[in-house]
Amino acid sequence: MTQIRRVVCFAIAALALLLGTTVARAADPIRIGFSIELTGPLAAVGKTGLLAFQIWAEDVNKKGGLLGRKVELVYYDDQGNPSNVPGIYTKLIEIDKVDLLISSYGTNLVAPAMPIVMQKNRLFFGLFALGVNEPFHYPKYFSMLVFGPDPKPTFSKGWFDIALKQNPKPETVALVTADAEFARRRPREHQEIGTQDRLRSRLPADDGRLHTHCPGRAGGQSRPGLCRVIPA
């Protein structure tokens, strides 16, 4: 809840600057809009996140609100499905007329909101998204998940560093993820593309050589794919 509190407080500070030239009645609430996973595979994350938002809003409103105005949360269940996100954010902007937009959880659900937000020229805060603004450099997007100037390899670097320190060292190291927006935003040179399930694995480089067949364990057969071999 602390992370969400920081994001919302920072967002409200930015919103205050944007509203500085706008005359708003004190009776009008500040409307904060977002999609969230209340059902589906990420429901546990969404429900706890929504509870944190609600606790924050209730606490702020008891203290008189923000900028002399009450806070109102406007949200819809995206079911953890990226295809639901564009319609939700279009509605939040065009129908609900929210003042501030915050994303759903994770790269797969933040990325599909970006074209809508950019088209409408709206301020947007992303929660736990990896490099979604890298292709666009949209100046009104702010991320709470900061990995520095090169976020894609930075995200998995610690994982590979730990794997390579194991004893005995593995012949190959792979991180397997679903073929979704998050996986596609990882470095292409760390990919192994599966043939059936379209899974992608991320492997660190050894001598820069790419191999078309990945070795199995001792005495085993090689398997088709694209990988980098880490000598034992």
N, C-alpha and C positions, 0 to 999 in steps of 0.2 A: 504494500500500500504506500510505502514511503516513496518509491519510484514514481508511482502514478501521481501522488501529491505534488512532487517536484515538477513533473511534466505539466500538470494543470496550472500550477502557480506561475510557471514560466510562460505558459501559453496565455494566461490572463494578463500578465505584464505586457506581452506583445500586443494583445488585443486592446489594452488600454491606450497604447500609442496609436493604434489604428482608429480607435473611436474618439481620439482627442479632438478631431475636427468635425465630429458628428454630434448633433444635438439629439439626445435620447432622453425620454421621460424616465424619471426615477421608478415609475411604476412598471416599466417594461423590464422583464427579466433578461439576463444574459443567457442565451440559449447555446448550449454546447452539444453538438451532434456527433454521433459515431455509430458504427456497426460493431456488433460484438457476438461472440459465439455462445449462445445460450443453449443450443442443441448441437448435436453432431460430435465428432471426435475430439474437438477442443472445448467442449462444454465446461469441463472442470476449470479450465483457465478463464473462460469468459465469465462464468458465474462469480468467481472470486474477484475478478477485475471489476465487474459491475458493482459488487458489494462495496469495494473500495471507493469507487466513484460516488456511490450513494452516501456513504459515511462522510466523505469529504464535503459533498454538497450540503448535507444536513448541518454539518458543523459550521460551514461558512454562512449559511442562511440564518442560523441562530445568532450569529454575531453581526447581523445586519447586511450580509451579502458582500458583493464586490463592486467597487465604484458606486456604492449607494444603491445597487440593484441586486435583486435576488438571482440565484443561479438556477437554471432549469436544464435538466438532462433530457435529450431527445435521442433515442437509440432504437435500433432494430436488430433482430437476430439474423446474422448472415449464415448461420448453420455451419460455419467453418468452410463454406463453399465460395471460392473466388468469383464464380460466375454471378453470385448474388450481389457482390459489392458495388459495381458501377451503378446499378439501379437504386441502391440504397442512398448513395452519396448524391445522386442526381435529385432524389426526393428531399434529402436533407437541405440541399441548397435552394432548389426551386420552389418546393412546396412548404417546407417547414421554416425556411428563412432563418436558419441558425446563424449565430454570430461567429462561432468557432468550430473547426472540424478537427477531430482526433481520430486516428486510425483504429482499425481492429488489431488483432494480435498477430505479429509475425509477417515475414516477407511475402508469403503467398497471398495474404489478404490485404496488405498495404499496396503492393504494386498495381493491382487493378483499379485502385481508387485514384492513382496519380493522373491519368489522362483527364478524368472528370474535374479534378481539383485545378489542374493547370488551365484547362479550357475556361473555367469560371474565374480564374485568377484569385483563388482563395488561399488564405493561410492554412497550413496543414501540418499537424504534428504526428509523426510516425512512431509506433511502439514496437520495438524489437524487430526492426526491418534491416536487412543487410544490403546496403548499397543501392537502394531503389532509385535514388536521385542521381546516381552517377552518370547515367546516359543523358540526363536532362539539364542538370545544374539549375533547377528551379529555385529561385531565391526565396520563395515563401514556404519552403519545406524545411522542417526541423526534425532531427532524429534524436530519440533518447538513447539509442544504442550506438555509441561512438567508438569506432575502431581505428581512428586516425586516417591519414591520407590514402591508405591502401587497404580498405576494409576486407576485401574478399579473401586474400590469403591469410590475413591476420586472424580471422575468425577461427580457422582450423590449425593454426601454427602450434599452439600449445598442445593440442591433441597429438600431433605427429611428433613433437619433441619428446613427449612422455613415452610414446610407442617405441621410438628409436632407442630409448635408454633401457628397455627391457632386456633381461638376460635369461635365456638366449634371445638374441635379436631375431625378429621374424624375417623370413625370406622376402615377404611383401607386406606392405601396410596399406590398408584400404579403408576408407570411410564411405559406407553405402547409404545413399539417401534416395528418396523418391524422385521421379522425373517431374519436378514441379518448379515453380518460380525460384524458390530458395536455392535448389541445386543448380539451376542454370546460371545463377549469379556467382557461382564459385569459379575459380580460375580454370580455364580450359586445359591448361597444361597439367592439371591435377585430376584429370578425368579418366575413368574407364567406363565405356558404354557397354552395358550388357545387351545380349541379343534377344532375350525373350521378354523380360519384365521391364526393359528400358530403365534399369537402375544405373546410377552413376556413382563411381567410387573416386575418392580423391587420394592421390598418391604423391608423396614428395619426390623430388628429383635426386638422383645420385650423381651420375656423370652426364646427365642431359640426354641420355639415350631413351628413346621410346621403343617398346617391344610389342610386336603384334601378337605374341603368345605369352601368357603369364605362367611362370613355372608353378607346378604343384609342389607338394612336399617331397621329401627324398624318396626316390623310386616311383613317384607318381607321374602322371601324364600332364603335359602342359594344357592350358585351357585357352580358348580364343578370347581376344579382347585387346585392349590397349592399356598398357601399364608401364610403370617405371619400377625397376628391380632395385632393391636395397640389399647390397651384399651382406651376408651374415658375418 
